[in-house]
């Protein structure tokens, strides 16, 4: 099982504080059945330091002792607009045409038109766009058809496993289950910020993995 969204790199965002915690998370990931992972530190304020994140990846990769890891980023839409689309190649998964895009939690449905233009541009550059944790976005919580529109555009949707415990913001469980049972998700990822999140991943995959596209 590949975990394509986690904050396991040491000391670069609100995930692992240091390498010791990164390695505890790695052990928890293995116990949950993870066999490879994409490390996806935040590309958003206040965390984004591109060089430091790559250095942290190399440190973690060395310490992971052969466990298959790949570098990527969880790219916040607003930060991408600030950086410019010329950054897309540097922020996609390393040597893979995949782009993990985070939308704004409180965005209104009308804002989704802006997202569509950016998604189409990324797709035109050759990227498969994965939308991170749509169950967190208030507009989708109110109207799941917005998630269906993203899928119809060719996006893949990724649930963050903590939905099974209510979610990071406390309102994600109901919309996540609704979207899972509607067959809208392609992935459940840990979005791990600590070892405990891998226990939630194992639980979410066991209970809802059969609903993935």
C-alpha atoms as an extended CHARMM CRD file, in Angstrom:
* protein
*
       213  EXT
         1         1  UNK       CA              0.0000000000        0.0000000000        0.0000000000  PROA      1               0.0000000000
         2         2  UNK       CA              1.3950000000        3.3940000000       -0.9790000000  PROA      2               0.0000000000
         3         3  UNK       CA              0.7420000000        6.3540000000        1.3000000000  PROA      3               0.0000000000
         4         4  UNK       CA              0.7280000000        9.3320000000       -1.0520000000  PROA      4               0.0000000000
         5         5  UNK       CA              0.2240000000       12.1190000000        1.4850000000  PROA      5               0.0000000000
         6         6  UNK       CA              2.1390000000       12.4240000000        4.7440000000  PROA      6               0.0000000000
         7         7  UNK       CA              4.0640000000       14.9930000000        6.7730000000  PROA      7               0.0000000000
         8         8  UNK       CA              6.8690000000       12.7010000000        7.8770000000  PROA      8               0.0000000000
         9         9  UNK       CA              9.8950000000       14.8130000000        6.9780000000  PROA      9               0.0000000000
        10        10  UNK       CA             11.7050000000       16.1010000000       10.0460000000  PROA      10              0.0000000000
        11        11  UNK       CA             11.4050000000       19.7030000000       11.1590000000  PROA      11              0.0000000000
        12        12  UNK       CA              9.9760000000       21.3530000000        8.0520000000  PROA      12              0.0000000000
        13        13  UNK       CA              6.2570000000       21.8290000000        8.7640000000  PROA      13              0.0000000000
        14        14  UNK       CA              3.6460000000       20.8690000000       11.3760000000  PROA      14              0.0000000000
        15        15  UNK       CA              4.4220000000       17.1610000000       11.0330000000  PROA      15              0.0000000000
        16        16  UNK       CA              7.4190000000       15.2990000000       12.4720000000  PROA      16              0.0000000000
        17        17  UNK       CA              9.4150000000       17.5740000000       14.7540000000  PROA      17              0.0000000000
        18        18  UNK       CA             12.7140000000       15.7540000000       14.2610000000  PROA      18              0.0000000000
        19        19  UNK       CA             14.2150000000       12.6350000000       12.7210000000  PROA      19              0.0000000000
        20        20  UNK       CA             13.4060000000       10.4890000000       15.7610000000  PROA      20              0.0000000000
        21        21  UNK       CA              9.7050000000       11.2630000000       15.3150000000  PROA      21              0.0000000000
        22        22  UNK       CA              9.9940000000       10.6450000000       11.5650000000  PROA      22              0.0000000000
        23        23  UNK       CA             11.3380000000        7.1710000000       12.2660000000  PROA      23              0.0000000000
        24        24  UNK       CA              8.5960000000        6.4640000000       14.8250000000  PROA      24              0.0000000000
        25        25  UNK       CA              6.0920000000        7.4550000000       12.1400000000  PROA      25              0.0000000000
        26        26  UNK       CA              7.8110000000        5.1570000000        9.6720000000  PROA      26              0.0000000000
        27        27  UNK       CA              7.5100000000        2.2200000000       12.0490000000  PROA      27              0.0000000000
        28        28  UNK       CA              3.8250000000        3.0400000000       12.5870000000  PROA      28              0.0000000000
        29        29  UNK       CA              3.3540000000        3.2210000000        8.8180000000  PROA      29              0.0000000000
        30        30  UNK       CA              4.8920000000       -0.2090000000        8.3390000000  PROA      30              0.0000000000
        31        31  UNK       CA              2.6600000000       -1.6210000000       11.0870000000  PROA      31              0.0000000000
        32        32  UNK       CA             -0.3680000000       -0.1780000000        9.2560000000  PROA      32              0.0000000000
        33        33  UNK       CA              0.6160000000       -1.9940000000        6.0520000000  PROA      33              0.0000000000
        34        34  UNK       CA              2.2970000000        0.8610000000        4.1920000000  PROA      34              0.0000000000
        35        35  UNK       CA              4.9280000000       -0.4500000000        1.7750000000  PROA      35              0.0000000000
        36        36  UNK       CA              5.9630000000        2.8460000000        0.1400000000  PROA      36              0.0000000000
        37        37  UNK       CA              5.2170000000        6.5250000000        0.6210000000  PROA      37              0.0000000000
        38        38  UNK       CA              5.3500000000        9.9610000000       -0.9100000000  PROA      38              0.0000000000
        39        39  UNK       CA              6.6180000000       12.5830000000        1.5210000000  PROA      39              0.0000000000
        40        40  UNK       CA              4.4650000000       15.6710000000        1.0020000000  PROA      40              0.0000000000
        41        41  UNK       CA              5.4290000000       18.6400000000        3.1950000000  PROA      41              0.0000000000
        42        42  UNK       CA              3.2120000000       21.6990000000        3.0650000000  PROA      42              0.0000000000
        43        43  UNK       CA              3.6980000000       24.1780000000        0.2580000000  PROA      43              0.0000000000
        44        44  UNK       CA              1.8550000000       26.9950000000        2.0110000000  PROA      44              0.0000000000
        45        45  UNK       CA              2.4700000000       29.7270000000        4.5270000000  PROA      45              0.0000000000
        46        46  UNK       CA              4.2150000000       29.6670000000        6.9460000000  PROA      46              0.0000000000
        47        47  UNK       CA              6.0950000000       26.4490000000        6.2390000000  PROA      47              0.0000000000
        48        48  UNK       CA              7.4050000000       26.4270000000        2.6920000000  PROA      48              0.0000000000
        49        49  UNK       CA             11.2110000000       26.2650000000        2.4210000000  PROA      49              0.0000000000
        50        50  UNK       CA             11.9610000000       24.3350000000       -0.7620000000  PROA      50              0.0000000000
        51        51  UNK       CA             15.6650000000       23.6640000000       -0.1530000000  PROA      51              0.0000000000
        52        52  UNK       CA             15.1910000000       22.7660000000        3.5170000000  PROA      52              0.0000000000
        53        53  UNK       CA             12.4320000000       20.3230000000        2.5960000000  PROA      53              0.0000000000
        54        54  UNK       CA             14.6290000000       18.5780000000        0.0550000000  PROA      54              0.0000000000
        55        55  UNK       CA             17.4860000000       18.3580000000        2.5780000000  PROA      55              0.0000000000
        56        56  UNK       CA             15.0320000000       16.8520000000        5.0870000000  PROA      56              0.0000000000
        57        57  UNK       CA             13.9400000000       14.3340000000        2.4710000000  PROA      57              0.0000000000
        58        58  UNK       CA             17.5210000000       13.1980000000        1.8390000000  PROA      58              0.0000000000
        59        59  UNK       CA             18.1030000000       12.8880000000        5.5990000000  PROA      59              0.0000000000
        60        60  UNK       CA             14.9490000000       10.8260000000        6.0260000000  PROA      60              0.0000000000
        61        61  UNK       CA             15.6230000000        8.7110000000        2.9390000000  PROA      61              0.0000000000
        62        62  UNK       CA             19.0410000000        7.7610000000        4.3060000000  PROA      62              0.0000000000
        63        63  UNK       CA             17.5990000000        6.9130000000        7.7200000000  PROA      63              0.0000000000
        64        64  UNK       CA             14.7150000000        4.9060000000        6.2000000000  PROA      64              0.0000000000
        65        65  UNK       CA             17.2650000000        2.2120000000        5.2760000000  PROA      65              0.0000000000
        66        66  UNK       CA             15.8980000000        1.2220000000        1.8890000000  PROA      66              0.0000000000
        67        67  UNK       CA             12.1800000000        1.7430000000        2.5410000000  PROA      67              0.0000000000
        68        68  UNK       CA             10.7510000000        3.1380000000       -0.7270000000  PROA      68              0.0000000000
        69        69  UNK       CA             10.1580000000        6.8820000000       -0.3710000000  PROA      69              0.0000000000
        70        70  UNK       CA              9.5240000000        9.6050000000       -2.9420000000  PROA      70              0.0000000000
        71        71  UNK       CA              9.4930000000       13.3790000000       -2.6310000000  PROA      71              0.0000000000
        72        72  UNK       CA              6.4110000000       15.4620000000       -3.3470000000  PROA      72              0.0000000000
        73        73  UNK       CA              4.5120000000       18.4190000000       -1.9070000000  PROA      73              0.0000000000
        74        74  UNK       CA              1.0010000000       19.1810000000       -0.7050000000  PROA      74              0.0000000000
        75        75  UNK       CA              0.5350000000       22.3550000000       -2.7270000000  PROA      75              0.0000000000
        76        76  UNK       CA             -1.9120000000       24.9270000000       -1.4440000000  PROA      76              0.0000000000
        77        77  UNK       CA             -3.7610000000       26.6970000000       -4.2480000000  PROA      77              0.0000000000
        78        78  UNK       CA             -3.1100000000       30.1910000000       -2.8700000000  PROA      78              0.0000000000
        79        79  UNK       CA              0.6090000000       29.4790000000       -2.5000000000  PROA      79              0.0000000000
        80        80  UNK       CA              0.7670000000       28.1270000000       -6.0580000000  PROA      80              0.0000000000
        81        81  UNK       CA             -0.8360000000       31.3370000000       -7.3200000000  PROA      81              0.0000000000
        82        82  UNK       CA              1.7290000000       33.3460000000       -5.3320000000  PROA      82              0.0000000000
        83        83  UNK       CA              4.6800000000       31.3390000000       -6.6680000000  PROA      83              0.0000000000
        84        84  UNK       CA              3.3770000000       31.1050000000      -10.2250000000  PROA      84              0.0000000000
        85        85  UNK       CA              2.5910000000       28.1340000000      -12.4280000000  PROA      85              0.0000000000
        86        86  UNK       CA              6.2350000000       27.9040000000      -13.4950000000  PROA      86              0.0000000000
        87        87  UNK       CA              6.7620000000       26.2120000000      -10.1120000000  PROA      87              0.0000000000
        88        88  UNK       CA              4.4700000000       23.2870000000      -10.9600000000  PROA      88              0.0000000000
        89        89  UNK       CA              7.2580000000       21.0380000000      -12.2220000000  PROA      89              0.0000000000
        90        90  UNK       CA              9.2440000000       21.5410000000       -9.0140000000  PROA      90              0.0000000000
        91        91  UNK       CA              6.2330000000       20.8120000000       -6.8120000000  PROA      91              0.0000000000
        92        92  UNK       CA              4.8570000000       17.7010000000       -8.5260000000  PROA      92              0.0000000000
        93        93  UNK       CA              5.8350000000       14.2390000000       -7.3020000000  PROA      93              0.0000000000
        94        94  UNK       CA              9.4730000000       13.6270000000       -8.1660000000  PROA      94              0.0000000000
        95        95  UNK       CA              9.8180000000       11.8880000000      -11.5550000000  PROA      95              0.0000000000
        96        96  UNK       CA              6.0730000000       11.2950000000      -11.6800000000  PROA      96              0.0000000000
        97        97  UNK       CA              3.3710000000       13.3620000000      -13.4470000000  PROA      97              0.0000000000
        98        98  UNK       CA              1.2510000000       13.6880000000      -10.3030000000  PROA      98              0.0000000000
        99        99  UNK       CA              0.2930000000       16.9080000000       -8.5180000000  PROA      99              0.0000000000
       100       100  UNK       CA             -1.2680000000       16.9870000000       -5.0200000000  PROA      100             0.0000000000
       101       101  UNK       CA             -3.3900000000       20.1400000000       -4.7690000000  PROA      101             0.0000000000
       102       102  UNK       CA             -4.9220000000       21.5320000000       -1.5860000000  PROA      102             0.0000000000
       103       103  UNK       CA             -7.8790000000       23.8900000000       -1.9710000000  PROA      103             0.0000000000
       104       104  UNK       CA             -8.9830000000       26.5320000000        0.5290000000  PROA      104             0.0000000000
       105       105  UNK       CA            -11.0950000000       25.1770000000        3.3760000000  PROA      105             0.0000000000
       106       106  UNK       CA            -13.5550000000       28.0650000000        3.4840000000  PROA      106             0.0000000000
       107       107  UNK       CA            -13.8150000000       28.8120000000       -0.2400000000  PROA      107             0.0000000000
       108       108  UNK       CA            -17.2780000000       29.5490000000       -1.6000000000  PROA      108             0.0000000000
       109       109  UNK       CA            -18.6990000000       27.4430000000       -4.4510000000  PROA      109             0.0000000000
       110       110  UNK       CA            -18.0830000000       30.3480000000       -6.8370000000  PROA      110             0.0000000000
       111       111  UNK       CA            -14.3410000000       30.0670000000       -6.1260000000  PROA      111             0.0000000000
       112       112  UNK       CA            -14.3290000000       26.6290000000       -7.7130000000  PROA      112             0.0000000000
       113       113  UNK       CA            -14.2980000000       28.3290000000      -11.1170000000  PROA      113             0.0000000000
       114       114  UNK       CA            -10.8040000000       29.6310000000      -10.3130000000  PROA      114             0.0000000000
       115       115  UNK       CA             -9.7700000000       26.1560000000       -9.2310000000  PROA      115             0.0000000000
       116       116  UNK       CA            -11.0560000000       24.6830000000      -12.4830000000  PROA      116             0.0000000000
       117       117  UNK       CA             -8.8890000000       26.9840000000      -14.5740000000  PROA      117             0.0000000000
       118       118  UNK       CA             -5.7910000000       26.0540000000      -12.5840000000  PROA      118             0.0000000000
       119       119  UNK       CA             -6.6290000000       22.3510000000      -12.6910000000  PROA      119             0.0000000000
       120       120  UNK       CA             -7.0950000000       22.4530000000      -16.4620000000  PROA      120             0.0000000000
       121       121  UNK       CA             -3.7600000000       24.2610000000      -16.7890000000  PROA      121             0.0000000000
       122       122  UNK       CA             -2.0190000000       21.6090000000      -14.6910000000  PROA      122             0.0000000000
       123       123  UNK       CA             -3.6700000000       18.8760000000      -16.7420000000  PROA      123             0.0000000000
       124       124  UNK       CA             -2.5450000000       20.6090000000      -19.9230000000  PROA      124             0.0000000000
       125       125  UNK       CA              1.0030000000       20.4440000000      -18.5570000000  PROA      125             0.0000000000
       126       126  UNK       CA              0.5950000000       16.6760000000      -18.3050000000  PROA      126             0.0000000000
       127       127  UNK       CA             -0.1960000000       16.2600000000      -14.5940000000  PROA      127             0.0000000000
       128       128  UNK       CA             -2.7200000000       13.9890000000      -12.9380000000  PROA      128             0.0000000000
       129       129  UNK       CA             -4.2380000000       16.2870000000      -10.3170000000  PROA      129             0.0000000000
       130       130  UNK       CA             -5.1040000000       14.7570000000       -6.9510000000  PROA      130             0.0000000000
       131       131  UNK       CA             -7.3170000000       16.8910000000       -4.7140000000  PROA      131             0.0000000000
       132       132  UNK       CA             -6.2500000000       16.5650000000       -1.0750000000  PROA      132             0.0000000000
       133       133  UNK       CA             -8.9440000000       15.8800000000        1.5310000000  PROA      133             0.0000000000
       134       134  UNK       CA            -12.0480000000       17.3250000000       -0.1900000000  PROA      134             0.0000000000
       135       135  UNK       CA            -14.0450000000       16.2710000000        2.8800000000  PROA      135             0.0000000000
       136       136  UNK       CA            -12.5400000000       19.2980000000        4.6770000000  PROA      136             0.0000000000
       137       137  UNK       CA            -13.8060000000       21.9080000000        2.2450000000  PROA      137             0.0000000000
       138       138  UNK       CA            -16.9300000000       23.6140000000        3.5300000000  PROA      138             0.0000000000
       139       139  UNK       CA            -18.4550000000       24.0550000000        0.0840000000  PROA      139             0.0000000000
       140       140  UNK       CA            -18.1890000000       20.3120000000       -0.5640000000  PROA      140             0.0000000000
       141       141  UNK       CA            -19.5240000000       19.5040000000        2.9010000000  PROA      141             0.0000000000
       142       142  UNK       CA            -22.6370000000       21.4710000000        1.9320000000  PROA      142             0.0000000000
       143       143  UNK       CA            -22.8350000000       20.1840000000       -1.6550000000  PROA      143             0.0000000000
       144       144  UNK       CA            -21.0840000000       16.9270000000       -2.5440000000  PROA      144             0.0000000000
       145       145  UNK       CA            -21.8920000000       17.4890000000       -6.2260000000  PROA      145             0.0000000000
       146       146  UNK       CA            -18.8790000000       19.8500000000       -6.2810000000  PROA      146             0.0000000000
       147       147  UNK       CA            -16.6900000000       16.8100000000       -5.6090000000  PROA      147             0.0000000000
       148       148  UNK       CA            -18.4000000000       14.9680000000       -8.4580000000  PROA      148             0.0000000000
       149       149  UNK       CA            -17.5820000000       17.9140000000      -10.7340000000  PROA      149             0.0000000000
       150       150  UNK       CA            -13.8890000000       17.6150000000       -9.7950000000  PROA      150             0.0000000000
       151       151  UNK       CA            -13.9520000000       13.9110000000      -10.6600000000  PROA      151             0.0000000000
       152       152  UNK       CA            -15.7480000000       14.6730000000      -13.9340000000  PROA      152             0.0000000000
       153       153  UNK       CA            -12.9120000000       17.0910000000      -14.7420000000  PROA      153             0.0000000000
       154       154  UNK       CA            -10.4430000000       14.2230000000      -14.4570000000  PROA      154             0.0000000000
       155       155  UNK       CA             -9.2130000000       14.8450000000      -10.9190000000  PROA      155             0.0000000000
       156       156  UNK       CA             -8.6460000000       12.0870000000       -8.4150000000  PROA      156             0.0000000000
       157       157  UNK       CA             -9.7950000000       12.6260000000       -4.8410000000  PROA      157             0.0000000000
       158       158  UNK       CA             -7.8320000000       11.6770000000       -1.7220000000  PROA      158             0.0000000000
       159       159  UNK       CA             -9.4410000000       11.2230000000        1.6810000000  PROA      159             0.0000000000
       160       160  UNK       CA             -7.3230000000       11.8640000000        4.7630000000  PROA      160             0.0000000000
       161       161  UNK       CA             -7.6980000000        8.9130000000        7.1110000000  PROA      161             0.0000000000
       162       162  UNK       CA             -8.4470000000       10.9930000000       10.1870000000  PROA      162             0.0000000000
       163       163  UNK       CA            -11.9910000000       11.4650000000        8.8320000000  PROA      163             0.0000000000
       164       164  UNK       CA            -12.7730000000        8.1980000000       10.6010000000  PROA      164             0.0000000000
       165       165  UNK       CA            -12.2410000000        9.9360000000       13.9450000000  PROA      165             0.0000000000
       166       166  UNK       CA            -14.1640000000       13.0560000000       12.9360000000  PROA      166             0.0000000000
       167       167  UNK       CA            -11.3960000000       14.7820000000       11.0150000000  PROA      167             0.0000000000
       168       168  UNK       CA             -8.8590000000       17.5120000000       11.6890000000  PROA      168             0.0000000000
       169       169  UNK       CA            -11.5740000000       20.1710000000       11.7380000000  PROA      169             0.0000000000
       170       170  UNK       CA            -14.2870000000       18.0130000000       13.3000000000  PROA      170             0.0000000000
       171       171  UNK       CA            -16.8550000000       17.8580000000       10.4850000000  PROA      171             0.0000000000
       172       172  UNK       CA            -15.2820000000       15.5570000000        7.9180000000  PROA      172             0.0000000000
       173       173  UNK       CA            -16.6530000000       12.1140000000        8.7640000000  PROA      173             0.0000000000
       174       174  UNK       CA            -20.1310000000       12.4320000000        7.2840000000  PROA      174             0.0000000000
       175       175  UNK       CA            -19.1320000000       13.9660000000        3.9250000000  PROA      175             0.0000000000
       176       176  UNK       CA            -16.1810000000       11.5590000000        3.5920000000  PROA      176             0.0000000000
       177       177  UNK       CA            -18.3750000000        8.5000000000        4.0640000000  PROA      177             0.0000000000
       178       178  UNK       CA            -20.9470000000        9.9020000000        1.6620000000  PROA      178             0.0000000000
       179       179  UNK       CA            -18.2800000000       10.4500000000       -1.0000000000  PROA      179             0.0000000000
       180       180  UNK       CA            -16.7350000000        7.0360000000       -0.3740000000  PROA      180             0.0000000000
       181       181  UNK       CA            -20.0730000000        5.2950000000       -0.7760000000  PROA      181             0.0000000000
       182       182  UNK       CA            -20.6650000000        7.3250000000       -3.9430000000  PROA      182             0.0000000000
       183       183  UNK       CA            -17.3990000000        5.9850000000       -5.3730000000  PROA      183             0.0000000000
       184       184  UNK       CA            -15.7400000000        9.3980000000       -5.6680000000  PROA      184             0.0000000000
       185       185  UNK       CA            -12.4320000000        8.7210000000       -3.9150000000  PROA      185             0.0000000000
       186       186  UNK       CA             -9.4060000000        7.1290000000       -5.5340000000  PROA      186             0.0000000000
       187       187  UNK       CA             -7.2380000000        7.1190000000       -2.4030000000  PROA      187             0.0000000000
       188       188  UNK       CA             -7.2430000000        7.0990000000        1.3610000000  PROA      188             0.0000000000
       189       189  UNK       CA             -3.9410000000        8.5170000000        2.6260000000  PROA      189             0.0000000000
       190       190  UNK       CA             -2.6310000000        8.9830000000        6.1260000000  PROA      190             0.0000000000
       191       191  UNK       CA             -1.9800000000       12.7450000000        5.9270000000  PROA      191             0.0000000000
       192       192  UNK       CA              0.0920000000       11.7190000000        8.9360000000  PROA      192             0.0000000000
       193       193  UNK       CA              1.5050000000       14.3580000000       11.2320000000  PROA      193             0.0000000000
       194       194  UNK       CA              2.3010000000       11.9040000000       14.0540000000  PROA      194             0.0000000000
       195       195  UNK       CA              2.5370000000        8.1110000000       14.5410000000  PROA      195             0.0000000000
       196       196  UNK       CA             -1.0760000000        7.8440000000       15.7560000000  PROA      196             0.0000000000
       197       197  UNK       CA             -2.4080000000        8.8920000000       12.3610000000  PROA      197             0.0000000000
       198       198  UNK       CA             -1.2140000000        5.5910000000       10.8960000000  PROA      198             0.0000000000
       199       199  UNK       CA             -3.5290000000        3.7020000000       13.2260000000  PROA      199             0.0000000000
       200       200  UNK       CA             -6.3680000000        5.7330000000       11.7260000000  PROA      200             0.0000000000
       201       201  UNK       CA             -5.1280000000        4.8770000000        8.2280000000  PROA      201             0.0000000000
       202       202  UNK       CA             -5.2520000000        1.1490000000        8.9670000000  PROA      202             0.0000000000
       203       203  UNK       CA             -8.7490000000        1.5140000000       10.3880000000  PROA      203             0.0000000000
       204       204  UNK       CA            -10.0280000000        3.6250000000        7.4710000000  PROA      204             0.0000000000
       205       205  UNK       CA             -8.5910000000        1.2670000000        4.8370000000  PROA      205             0.0000000000
       206       206  UNK       CA            -10.0230000000       -1.7730000000        6.5930000000  PROA      206             0.0000000000
       207       207  UNK       CA            -13.5070000000       -0.2770000000        6.8590000000  PROA      207             0.0000000000
       208       208  UNK       CA            -13.7910000000        1.7560000000        3.6560000000  PROA      208             0.0000000000
       209       209  UNK       CA            -11.0140000000        0.6630000000        1.2990000000  PROA      209             0.0000000000
       210       210  UNK       CA            -13.4490000000       -1.3770000000       -0.8010000000  PROA      210             0.0000000000
       211       211  UNK       CA            -15.2320000000        1.8430000000       -1.8280000000  PROA      211             0.0000000000
       212       212  UNK       CA            -12.2020000000        3.3260000000       -3.6060000000  PROA      212             0.0000000000
       213       213  UNK       CA            -12.3740000000        3.7940000000       -7.3550000000  PROA      213             0.0000000000
